[in-house]
Amino acid sequence: MQIKPLADRVLVKPAPAETKTAGGTAKEKPLQGEVLAVGNGTKDEEMILKPGDTVLYGKYAGNEVELDGVKYMIMRQSDVLAILG
């Protein structure tokens, strides 16, 4: 099954969670990932992200979805803070 974001949304595969061991073990939610698919944008906002971009996004950005046991994030392009490059 394929996911195609609509309008100004992007599909991101989060980077693997990092394990912190400062006095214990905790998995921290990743704040970066790879863009897998993008919508067409809107008349007010051109889509500047493209598949393959590695991006940083806010801690509470987007919605987590799971498909075939794999977790993805769907978020608005405006939730993306930066493109790593």
MDAnalysis code that builds the backbone (N, CA, C; Angstrom):
import MDAnalysis as mda
import numpy as np

u = mda.Universe.empty(255, n_residues=85, atom_resindex=np.repeat(np.arange(85), 3), trajectory=True)
u.add_TopologyAttr("name", ["N", "CA", "C"] * 85)
u.add_TopologyAttr("resid", np.arange(1, 86))
u.add_TopologyAttr("resname", ["MET", "GLN", "ILE", "LYS", "PRO", "LEU", "ALA", "ASP", "ARG", "VAL", "LEU", "VAL", "LYS", "PRO", "ALA", "PRO", "ALA", "GLU", "THR", "LYS", "THR", "ALA", "GLY", "GLY", "THR", "ALA", "LYS", "GLU", "LYS", "PRO", "LEU", "GLN", "GLY", "GLU", "VAL", "LEU", "ALA", "VAL", "GLY", "ASN", "GLY", "THR", "LYS", "ASP", "GLU", "GLU", "MET", "ILE", "LEU", "LYS", "PRO", "GLY", "ASP", "THR", "VAL", "LEU", "TYR", "GLY", "LYS", "TYR", "ALA", "GLY", "ASN", "GLU", "VAL", "GLU", "LEU", "ASP", "GLY", "VAL", "LYS", "TYR", "MET", "ILE", "MET", "ARG", "GLN", "SER", "ASP", "VAL", "LEU", "ALA", "ILE", "LEU", "GLY"])
u.atoms.positions = np.array([
    [0.844, -1.173, 0.000],
    [0.000, 0.000, 0.000],
    [0.894, 1.242, 0.000],
    [0.456, 2.260, -0.707],
    [1.225, 3.481, -0.826],
    [0.451, 4.634, -0.200],
    [1.161, 5.564, 0.448],
    [0.539, 6.734, 1.048],
    [0.900, 7.947, 0.201],
    [-0.093, 8.699, -0.229],
    [0.117, 9.928, -1.005],
    [-0.449, 11.090, -0.202],
    [0.412, 11.945, 0.371],
    [-0.079, 13.094, 1.127],
    [-0.856, 14.060, 0.230],
    [-1.785, 14.778, 0.824],
    [-2.592, 15.750, 0.102],
    [-2.153, 17.167, 0.451],
    [-2.408, 18.086, -0.442],
    [-2.179, 19.529, -0.261],
    [-0.747, 19.811, 0.206],
    [-0.608, 20.441, 1.383],
    [0.717, 20.859, 1.852],
    [1.301, 19.893, 2.886],
    [0.897, 18.641, 2.814],
    [1.386, 17.650, 3.778],
    [2.525, 16.823, 3.194],
    [3.372, 16.309, 4.103],
    [4.497, 15.465, 3.703],
    [4.502, 14.198, 4.548],
    [4.994, 13.127, 3.971],
    [5.143, 11.851, 4.670],
    [6.611, 11.688, 5.017],
    [6.900, 11.509, 6.306],
    [8.281, 11.422, 6.786],
    [8.478, 10.099, 7.509],
    [9.599, 9.447, 7.219],
    [9.985, 8.259, 7.984],
    [10.993, 8.721, 9.031],
    [10.603, 8.699, 10.320],
    [11.502, 9.178, 11.371],
    [12.782, 8.359, 11.440],
    [13.871, 9.032, 11.798],
    [15.137, 8.350, 12.045],
    [14.950, 7.452, 13.271],
    [15.740, 6.392, 13.397],
    [15.601, 5.524, 14.584],
    [15.795, 6.313, 15.874],
    [15.030, 5.951, 16.903],
    [15.120, 6.634, 18.192],
    [16.485, 6.395, 18.814],
    [17.019, 7.442, 19.439],
    [18.311, 7.325, 20.108],
    [18.079, 6.882, 21.541],
    [18.978, 6.055, 22.041],
    [18.888, 5.603, 23.422],
    [19.847, 6.420, 24.267],
    [19.324, 7.063, 25.286],
    [20.134, 7.866, 26.201],
    [20.407, 7.032, 27.447],
    [21.628, 7.093, 27.954],
    [21.967, 6.297, 29.129],
    [22.523, 7.142, 30.267],
    [22.007, 8.324, 30.458],
    [22.433, 9.171, 31.571],
    [21.648, 8.763, 32.817],
    [22.149, 7.776, 33.534],
    [21.474, 7.320, 34.734],
    [20.334, 6.353, 34.457],
    [20.178, 5.916, 33.242],
    [19.106, 5.001, 32.885],
    [19.001, 4.888, 31.377],
    [18.007, 4.170, 30.942],
    [17.814, 4.004, 29.510],
    [16.462, 4.572, 29.128],
    [16.473, 5.427, 28.140],
    [15.232, 6.008, 27.647],
    [15.369, 6.240, 26.158],
    [14.324, 5.923, 25.432],
    [14.335, 6.188, 23.996],
    [13.713, 7.552, 23.772],
    [14.459, 8.399, 23.095],
    [13.980, 9.742, 22.826],
    [13.367, 9.798, 21.434],
    [12.217, 10.459, 21.336],
    [11.526, 10.590, 20.059],
    [12.431, 11.316, 19.066],
    [12.647, 10.753, 17.884],
    [13.512, 11.412, 16.912],
    [12.862, 12.693, 16.387],
    [13.694, 13.662, 16.077],
    [13.189, 14.931, 15.574],
    [13.679, 15.177, 14.153],
    [14.131, 14.117, 13.505],
    [14.522, 14.233, 12.113],
    [14.114, 12.971, 11.382],
    [14.009, 13.094, 10.079],
    [13.620, 11.943, 9.278],
    [13.766, 12.242, 7.801],
    [13.411, 11.248, 6.998],
    [13.511, 11.361, 5.546],
    [12.124, 11.535, 4.938],
    [12.002, 12.507, 4.051],
    [10.749, 12.737, 3.348],
    [10.577, 11.632, 2.305],
    [9.458, 10.913, 2.386],
    [9.189, 9.825, 1.438],
    [8.240, 10.248, 0.327],
    [7.292, 11.142, 0.644],
    [6.307, 11.589, -0.347],
    [5.804, 12.967, 0.051],
    [5.375, 13.738, -0.941],
    [4.867, 15.086, -0.688],
    [3.565, 15.294, -1.436],
    [2.749, 16.207, -0.919],
    [1.537, 16.610, -1.619],
    [1.880, 17.605, -2.719],
    [0.857, 18.144, -3.366],
    [1.070, 19.077, -4.475],
    [1.199, 20.523, -4.026],
    [1.068, 20.796, -2.725],
    [1.075, 22.165, -2.239],
    [-0.324, 22.751, -2.345],
    [-0.437, 24.020, -2.011],
    [-1.713, 24.722, -2.129],
    [-1.495, 25.970, -2.976],
    [-2.572, 26.664, -3.296],
    [-2.427, 27.881, -4.102],
    [-1.678, 28.958, -3.331],
    [-1.695, 28.887, -2.000],
    [-0.998, 29.874, -1.172],
    [0.401, 29.433, -0.747],
    [0.678, 28.120, -0.811],
    [1.980, 27.622, -0.364],
    [2.521, 26.589, -1.348],
    [3.603, 26.966, -2.016],
    [4.265, 26.065, -2.960],
    [5.008, 24.972, -2.190],
    [4.973, 23.749, -2.691],
    [5.680, 22.645, -2.053],
    [7.166, 22.749, -2.413],
    [8.014, 22.979, -1.398],
    [9.447, 23.082, -1.661],
    [10.195, 21.824, -1.237],
    [9.568, 20.995, -0.404],
    [10.199, 19.731, -0.009],
    [10.037, 18.715, -1.126],
    [10.963, 17.755, -1.159],
    [10.875, 16.694, -2.167],
    [11.287, 15.376, -1.530],
    [10.841, 14.259, -2.099],
    [11.256, 12.963, -1.564],
    [12.782, 12.855, -1.539],
    [13.286, 12.305, -0.444],
    [14.727, 12.147, -0.276],
    [15.338, 13.201, 0.630],
    [14.632, 14.314, 0.867],
    [15.142, 15.342, 1.778],
    [15.188, 14.797, 3.201],
    [16.251, 15.135, 3.926],
    [16.323, 14.835, 5.358],
    [15.960, 16.121, 6.079],
    [14.972, 16.036, 6.969],
    [14.416, 17.234, 7.592],
    [14.426, 17.151, 9.114],
    [14.409, 18.318, 9.736],
    [14.195, 18.455, 11.174],
    [12.780, 18.966, 11.375],
    [12.090, 18.458, 12.386],
    [10.729, 18.917, 12.666],
    [10.537, 19.055, 14.165],
    [9.514, 19.792, 14.557],
    [9.244, 20.064, 15.964],
    [8.820, 18.824, 16.739],
    [9.001, 18.884, 18.033],
    [8.705, 17.749, 18.916],
    [7.249, 17.301, 18.831],
    [6.335, 18.234, 18.634],
    [4.910, 17.891, 18.603],
    [4.316, 18.022, 17.205],
    [5.158, 17.972, 16.197],
    [4.700, 18.142, 14.809],
    [4.000, 16.887, 14.300],
    [2.984, 17.095, 13.495],
    [2.356, 16.026, 12.734],
    [1.624, 14.966, 13.525],
    [1.242, 13.931, 12.789],
    [0.524, 12.787, 13.345],
    [1.273, 11.517, 12.988],
    [1.378, 10.632, 13.957],
    [2.047, 9.354, 13.718],
    [1.030, 8.372, 13.143],
    [1.418, 7.672, 12.084],
    [0.583, 6.632, 11.495],
    [1.434, 5.380, 11.346],
    [0.791, 4.226, 11.410],
    [1.502, 2.959, 11.253],
    [0.857, 2.183, 10.120],
    [1.690, 1.698, 9.205],
    [1.223, 0.926, 8.070],
    [2.149, -0.260, 7.885],
    [1.591, -1.458, 7.890],
    [2.371, -2.688, 7.752],
    [3.498, -2.767, 8.776],
    [3.231, -2.314, 9.996],
    [4.203, -2.402, 11.080],
    [5.284, -1.339, 11.054],
    [5.229, -0.395, 10.117],
    [6.223, 0.675, 10.023],
    [5.559, 1.987, 10.430],
    [6.242, 2.760, 11.292],
    [5.692, 4.031, 11.757],
    [6.189, 5.170, 10.876],
    [5.254, 6.053, 10.522],
    [5.542, 7.231, 9.711],
    [4.954, 8.446, 10.410],
    [5.354, 9.622, 9.947],
    [4.771, 10.874, 10.403],
    [4.179, 11.580, 9.186],
    [2.962, 12.104, 9.342],
    [2.380, 12.962, 8.318],
    [2.234, 14.338, 8.959],
    [2.809, 15.333, 8.305],
    [2.785, 16.684, 8.854],
    [2.672, 17.709, 7.745],
    [2.308, 18.901, 8.115],
    [2.265, 20.006, 7.156],
    [3.699, 20.453, 6.861],
    [3.901, 20.941, 5.655],
    [5.221, 21.440, 5.289],
    [5.684, 22.516, 6.281],
    [4.761, 23.312, 6.795],
    [5.115, 24.386, 7.732],
    [5.583, 23.854, 9.079],
    [5.341, 22.555, 9.393],
    [5.842, 21.958, 10.625],
    [7.319, 21.580, 10.512],
    [7.841, 21.558, 9.302],
    [9.255, 21.231, 9.084],
    [10.080, 22.478, 9.391],
    [11.103, 22.301, 10.231],
    [11.923, 23.432, 10.667],
    [13.092, 23.696, 9.729],
    [13.673, 22.622, 9.163],
    [14.864, 22.802, 8.329],
    [15.100, 21.560, 7.483],
    [15.808, 21.760, 6.373],
    [16.278, 20.661, 5.541],
    [17.766, 20.494, 5.843],
    [18.157, 19.273, 6.172],
    [19.567, 18.996, 6.414],
    [20.250, 18.674, 5.099],
    [21.412, 19.193, 4.898],
    [21.962, 18.892, 3.608],
    [23.395, 19.004, 3.489],
])
